[in-house]
Structures are given as structure tokens and as C-alpha cells.
Amino acid sequence: MRKAAALGMLLGALVLGGCGDEADGGASTERDVKPLGELLAGSVAPLAQCKDWVGGPRDRKLVTIDDIRSQVNRRDTGVTSPPLSDEEALQLFDRACANRYARSFRLYVLYARAAGYAPLTR
């Protein structure tokens, strides 16, 4: 029951958390590399899918990971999980998105689940 409530809070934070614009430190970087996926409230985290990930250039993948990490690992959600490193997230998404049936998998769901188990796998 607690896990379901925590997941609900996490999903709500993902949807509402990116309400600032890109100038507020949202999805842009100093090089203005765009993350992969469709923006919602200044973040791709809630909508980015495996179909966006596959074939994307590495620099855009890294910006996407940073955006997802900033939404999943928010301090104001009450949910604590260690952030995945760029390499861990790259490997996770590359592996999970390699399957054709995974085209509509949400990247933040994959990330959040992997981050929850990270202390056990490290």
C-alpha cells in the first residue's frame, strides 16, 4: 500500500514537477541540445518513450536522462531513490528499448523502477 502511494506521488510529481520554462533549468543545456520525446510542461520525462530513444544521438540521450533524473529524483516528493549514473541509464534504456514490443514503454517508468532497485544491484 505504501509503495502504491509513493508511486502515485512520484507520477504526480513527474506531471506537475516540470512547470517551469526551459530558462529555469528545465530541459535545456548550455549547448541547447534538445531531449528526446515530446515536451509536457517543460519536460520530456512524462512522455518520452522507447520509440523516441531508439536511434537518438548520444548527446540528446544524455540530456533526456538528465531531464528524467531531475524529475524522478526530486527532493519534494517524499520518495527517495539513488539517481542512476549516465552509464547505468544508457545501458538500461538501450537494453529495454531494443525490443520492438517496447516502443511505447515510458522511459521514466523504466528509470524509476531501476533506481528503486539500484541499492540492491550495486
PyRosetta script that sets phi, psi and omega in degrees:
from pyrosetta import init, pose_from_sequence

init()
pose = pose_from_sequence("MRKAAALGMLLGALVLGGCGDEADGGASTERDVKPLGELLAGSVAPLAQCKDWVGGPRDRKLVTIDDIRSQVNRRDTGVTSPPLSDEEALQLFDRACANRYARSFRLYVLYARAAGYAPLTR")
pose.set_psi(1, -41.5)
pose.set_omega(1, 179.0)
pose.set_phi(2, -65.4)
pose.set_psi(2, -38.1)
pose.set_omega(2, 180.0)
pose.set_phi(3, -65.3)
pose.set_psi(3, -39.0)
pose.set_omega(3, 178.7)
pose.set_phi(4, -65.0)
pose.set_psi(4, -41.7)
pose.set_omega(4, 178.7)
pose.set_phi(5, -66.2)
pose.set_psi(5, -41.1)
pose.set_omega(5, 179.3)
pose.set_phi(6, -64.7)
pose.set_psi(6, -41.3)
pose.set_omega(6, 178.6)
pose.set_phi(7, -64.6)
pose.set_psi(7, -39.4)
pose.set_omega(7, 177.2)
pose.set_phi(8, -62.1)
pose.set_psi(8, -42.2)
pose.set_omega(8, 178.1)
pose.set_phi(9, -65.5)
pose.set_psi(9, -39.5)
pose.set_omega(9, 179.6)
pose.set_phi(10, -63.3)
pose.set_psi(10, -45.8)
pose.set_omega(10, 179.7)
pose.set_phi(11, -64.2)
pose.set_psi(11, -40.8)
pose.set_omega(11, 177.0)
pose.set_phi(12, -62.6)
pose.set_psi(12, -40.3)
pose.set_omega(12, 178.9)
pose.set_phi(13, -66.1)
pose.set_psi(13, -35.7)
pose.set_omega(13, 177.9)
pose.set_phi(14, -64.2)
pose.set_psi(14, -41.8)
pose.set_omega(14, -178.3)
pose.set_phi(15, -72.1)
pose.set_psi(15, -43.8)
pose.set_omega(15, -175.7)
pose.set_phi(16, -91.0)
pose.set_psi(16, -19.7)
pose.set_omega(16, -171.9)
pose.set_phi(17, -67.6)
pose.set_psi(17, -27.9)
pose.set_omega(17, -176.3)
pose.set_phi(18, -94.7)
pose.set_psi(18, 38.3)
pose.set_omega(18, -173.4)
pose.set_phi(19, -77.6)
pose.set_psi(19, -7.3)
pose.set_omega(19, 177.4)
pose.set_phi(20, -81.8)
pose.set_psi(20, 172.1)
pose.set_omega(20, 175.8)
pose.set_phi(21, -92.2)
pose.set_psi(21, 176.5)
pose.set_omega(21, -174.9)
pose.set_phi(22, -64.6)
pose.set_psi(22, -27.5)
pose.set_omega(22, 178.9)
pose.set_phi(23, -66.9)
pose.set_psi(23, -18.7)
pose.set_omega(23, 179.6)
pose.set_phi(24, -84.4)
pose.set_psi(24, 11.9)
pose.set_omega(24, -178.7)
pose.set_phi(25, 93.0)
pose.set_psi(25, 23.0)
pose.set_omega(25, -180.0)
pose.set_phi(26, -72.8)
pose.set_psi(26, -116.8)
pose.set_omega(26, -170.3)
pose.set_phi(27, -92.3)
pose.set_psi(27, 5.9)
pose.set_omega(27, -178.2)
pose.set_phi(28, -99.1)
pose.set_psi(28, 160.1)
pose.set_omega(28, 175.2)
pose.set_phi(29, -124.6)
pose.set_psi(29, 179.6)
pose.set_omega(29, -179.6)
pose.set_phi(30, -64.1)
pose.set_psi(30, -21.9)
pose.set_omega(30, 178.4)
pose.set_phi(31, -97.7)
pose.set_psi(31, 1.2)
pose.set_omega(31, -178.9)
pose.set_phi(32, 56.9)
pose.set_psi(32, 41.7)
pose.set_omega(32, 173.6)
pose.set_phi(33, -80.3)
pose.set_psi(33, 129.3)
pose.set_omega(33, -178.1)
pose.set_phi(34, -85.0)
pose.set_psi(34, 138.9)
pose.set_omega(34, 175.9)
pose.set_phi(35, -72.4)
pose.set_psi(35, 163.5)
pose.set_omega(35, 179.0)
pose.set_phi(36, -81.6)
pose.set_psi(36, 137.0)
pose.set_omega(36, 176.9)
pose.set_phi(37, 108.7)
pose.set_psi(37, 174.7)
pose.set_omega(37, -177.3)
pose.set_phi(38, -85.5)
pose.set_psi(38, 136.9)
pose.set_omega(38, 178.7)
pose.set_phi(39, -78.5)
pose.set_psi(39, 141.0)
pose.set_omega(39, 171.5)
pose.set_phi(40, -139.4)
pose.set_psi(40, 115.5)
pose.set_omega(40, -179.3)
pose.set_phi(41, 56.5)
pose.set_psi(41, 39.9)
pose.set_omega(41, 175.7)
pose.set_phi(42, 82.4)
pose.set_psi(42, 7.8)
pose.set_omega(42, -178.1)
pose.set_phi(43, -140.0)
pose.set_psi(43, 146.6)
pose.set_omega(43, 174.2)
pose.set_phi(44, -92.1)
pose.set_psi(44, -9.3)
pose.set_omega(44, -173.5)
pose.set_phi(45, -50.9)
pose.set_psi(45, -46.6)
pose.set_omega(45, -176.2)
pose.set_phi(46, -72.4)
pose.set_psi(46, -21.0)
pose.set_omega(46, -172.0)
pose.set_phi(47, -115.6)
pose.set_psi(47, -16.5)
pose.set_omega(47, -176.7)
pose.set_phi(48, -61.3)
pose.set_psi(48, 132.7)
pose.set_omega(48, -177.6)
pose.set_phi(49, -124.1)
pose.set_psi(49, 168.6)
pose.set_omega(49, 177.9)
pose.set_phi(50, -57.6)
pose.set_psi(50, -34.9)
pose.set_omega(50, -179.9)
pose.set_phi(51, -64.0)
pose.set_psi(51, -27.0)
pose.set_omega(51, 174.9)
pose.set_phi(52, -75.6)
pose.set_psi(52, -34.5)
pose.set_omega(52, -175.5)
pose.set_phi(53, -71.2)
pose.set_psi(53, -45.6)
pose.set_omega(53, -174.3)
pose.set_phi(54, -62.3)
pose.set_psi(54, 126.0)
pose.set_omega(54, 178.0)
pose.set_phi(55, 83.0)
pose.set_psi(55, -1.9)
pose.set_omega(55, 178.6)
pose.set_phi(56, -73.4)
pose.set_psi(56, 148.8)
pose.set_omega(56, 178.0)
pose.set_phi(57, -69.8)
pose.set_psi(57, 152.2)
pose.set_omega(57, -175.2)
pose.set_phi(58, -56.8)
pose.set_psi(58, -41.6)
pose.set_omega(58, -178.0)
pose.set_phi(59, -64.2)
pose.set_psi(59, -37.5)
pose.set_omega(59, 177.3)
pose.set_phi(60, -71.9)
pose.set_psi(60, -33.1)
pose.set_omega(60, 176.2)
pose.set_phi(61, -63.6)
pose.set_psi(61, -43.2)
pose.set_omega(61, -179.4)
pose.set_phi(62, -64.9)
pose.set_psi(62, -38.7)
pose.set_omega(62, 177.3)
pose.set_phi(63, -67.1)
pose.set_psi(63, -37.2)
pose.set_omega(63, 177.5)
pose.set_phi(64, -63.9)
pose.set_psi(64, -45.0)
pose.set_omega(64, 177.5)
pose.set_phi(65, -59.1)
pose.set_psi(65, -44.7)
pose.set_omega(65, 179.9)
pose.set_phi(66, -61.3)
pose.set_psi(66, -41.4)
pose.set_omega(66, 178.6)
pose.set_phi(67, -64.2)
pose.set_psi(67, -47.1)
pose.set_omega(67, 180.0)
pose.set_phi(68, -63.7)
pose.set_psi(68, -44.8)
pose.set_omega(68, 179.5)
pose.set_phi(69, -58.7)
pose.set_psi(69, -41.7)
pose.set_omega(69, -178.2)
pose.set_phi(70, -66.6)
pose.set_psi(70, -24.9)
pose.set_omega(70, 179.0)
pose.set_phi(71, -88.9)
pose.set_psi(71, -39.4)
pose.set_omega(71, -178.1)
pose.set_phi(72, -74.8)
pose.set_psi(72, -38.1)
pose.set_omega(72, -175.6)
pose.set_phi(73, -99.1)
pose.set_psi(73, 41.2)
pose.set_omega(73, 179.0)
pose.set_phi(74, -73.9)
pose.set_psi(74, 144.5)
pose.set_omega(74, -179.7)
pose.set_phi(75, -77.2)
pose.set_psi(75, -25.0)
pose.set_omega(75, -173.4)
pose.set_phi(76, -88.6)
pose.set_psi(76, 8.5)
pose.set_omega(76, -177.4)
pose.set_phi(77, -92.6)
pose.set_psi(77, -19.5)
pose.set_omega(77, -175.9)
pose.set_phi(78, 83.2)
pose.set_psi(78, -3.1)
pose.set_omega(78, 178.3)
pose.set_phi(79, -104.6)
pose.set_psi(79, 125.7)
pose.set_omega(79, 179.3)
pose.set_phi(80, -114.4)
pose.set_psi(80, 129.3)
pose.set_omega(80, 173.1)
pose.set_phi(81, -149.3)
pose.set_psi(81, 145.0)
pose.set_omega(81, -178.3)
pose.set_phi(82, -70.0)
pose.set_psi(82, 140.8)
pose.set_omega(82, 177.4)
pose.set_phi(83, -69.0)
pose.set_psi(83, 147.0)
pose.set_omega(83, 174.0)
pose.set_phi(84, -81.3)
pose.set_psi(84, 145.1)
pose.set_omega(84, 174.9)
pose.set_phi(85, -70.5)
pose.set_psi(85, 165.5)
pose.set_omega(85, 177.2)
pose.set_phi(86, -57.5)
pose.set_psi(86, -43.4)
pose.set_omega(86, -179.3)
pose.set_phi(87, -64.4)
pose.set_psi(87, -43.4)
pose.set_omega(87, 178.0)
pose.set_phi(88, -60.6)
pose.set_psi(88, -44.0)
pose.set_omega(88, -179.4)
pose.set_phi(89, -68.5)
pose.set_psi(89, -41.5)
pose.set_omega(89, 177.0)
pose.set_phi(90, -58.3)
pose.set_psi(90, -47.7)
pose.set_omega(90, 179.7)
pose.set_phi(91, -63.3)
pose.set_psi(91, -42.0)
pose.set_omega(91, 179.5)
pose.set_phi(92, -59.5)
pose.set_psi(92, -53.4)
pose.set_omega(92, -176.6)
pose.set_phi(93, -67.9)
pose.set_psi(93, -40.0)
pose.set_omega(93, 178.1)
pose.set_phi(94, -61.0)
pose.set_psi(94, -43.1)
pose.set_omega(94, -179.2)
pose.set_phi(95, -68.8)
pose.set_psi(95, -49.2)
pose.set_omega(95, -176.5)
pose.set_phi(96, -69.1)
pose.set_psi(96, -36.2)
pose.set_omega(96, -175.7)
pose.set_phi(97, -85.9)
pose.set_psi(97, -4.2)
pose.set_omega(97, 180.0)
pose.set_phi(98, -68.2)
pose.set_psi(98, -23.4)
pose.set_omega(98, -178.8)
pose.set_phi(99, -85.0)
pose.set_psi(99, 134.4)
pose.set_omega(99, -177.6)
pose.set_phi(100, -60.4)
pose.set_psi(100, -35.9)
pose.set_omega(100, -179.3)
pose.set_phi(101, -67.9)
pose.set_psi(101, -11.2)
pose.set_omega(101, -176.2)
pose.set_phi(102, -91.8)
pose.set_psi(102, 6.9)
pose.set_omega(102, -175.3)
pose.set_phi(103, -51.8)
pose.set_psi(103, -36.3)
pose.set_omega(103, -176.8)
pose.set_phi(104, -98.7)
pose.set_psi(104, 7.4)
pose.set_omega(104, 176.8)
pose.set_phi(105, -64.4)
pose.set_psi(105, 136.4)
pose.set_omega(105, 177.4)
pose.set_phi(106, -81.9)
pose.set_psi(106, 129.3)
pose.set_omega(106, -177.1)
pose.set_phi(107, -64.3)
pose.set_psi(107, -36.6)
pose.set_omega(107, -178.6)
pose.set_phi(108, -66.4)
pose.set_psi(108, -30.4)
pose.set_omega(108, 178.1)
pose.set_phi(109, -68.1)
pose.set_psi(109, -45.7)
pose.set_omega(109, 177.2)
pose.set_phi(110, -59.2)
pose.set_psi(110, -45.1)
pose.set_omega(110, -178.8)
pose.set_phi(111, -63.2)
pose.set_psi(111, -48.5)
pose.set_omega(111, -176.8)
pose.set_phi(112, -61.8)
pose.set_psi(112, -41.6)
pose.set_omega(112, 178.7)
pose.set_phi(113, -65.9)
pose.set_psi(113, -43.7)
pose.set_omega(113, 179.4)
pose.set_phi(114, -65.3)
pose.set_psi(114, -39.7)
pose.set_omega(114, 179.3)
pose.set_phi(115, -64.3)
pose.set_psi(115, -35.7)
pose.set_omega(115, 178.5)
pose.set_phi(116, -64.3)
pose.set_psi(116, -31.0)
pose.set_omega(116, -179.6)
pose.set_phi(117, -96.9)
pose.set_psi(117, -5.8)
pose.set_omega(117, -176.6)
pose.set_phi(118, -53.4)
pose.set_psi(118, -42.6)
pose.set_omega(118, 179.9)
pose.set_phi(119, -62.0)
pose.set_psi(119, -26.5)
pose.set_omega(119, -179.7)
pose.set_phi(120, -83.4)
pose.set_psi(120, -23.3)
pose.set_omega(120, -176.3)
pose.set_phi(121, -100.5)
pose.set_psi(121, -8.8)
pose.set_omega(121, -178.7)
pose.set_phi(122, -87.8)
pose.dump_pdb("model.pdb")
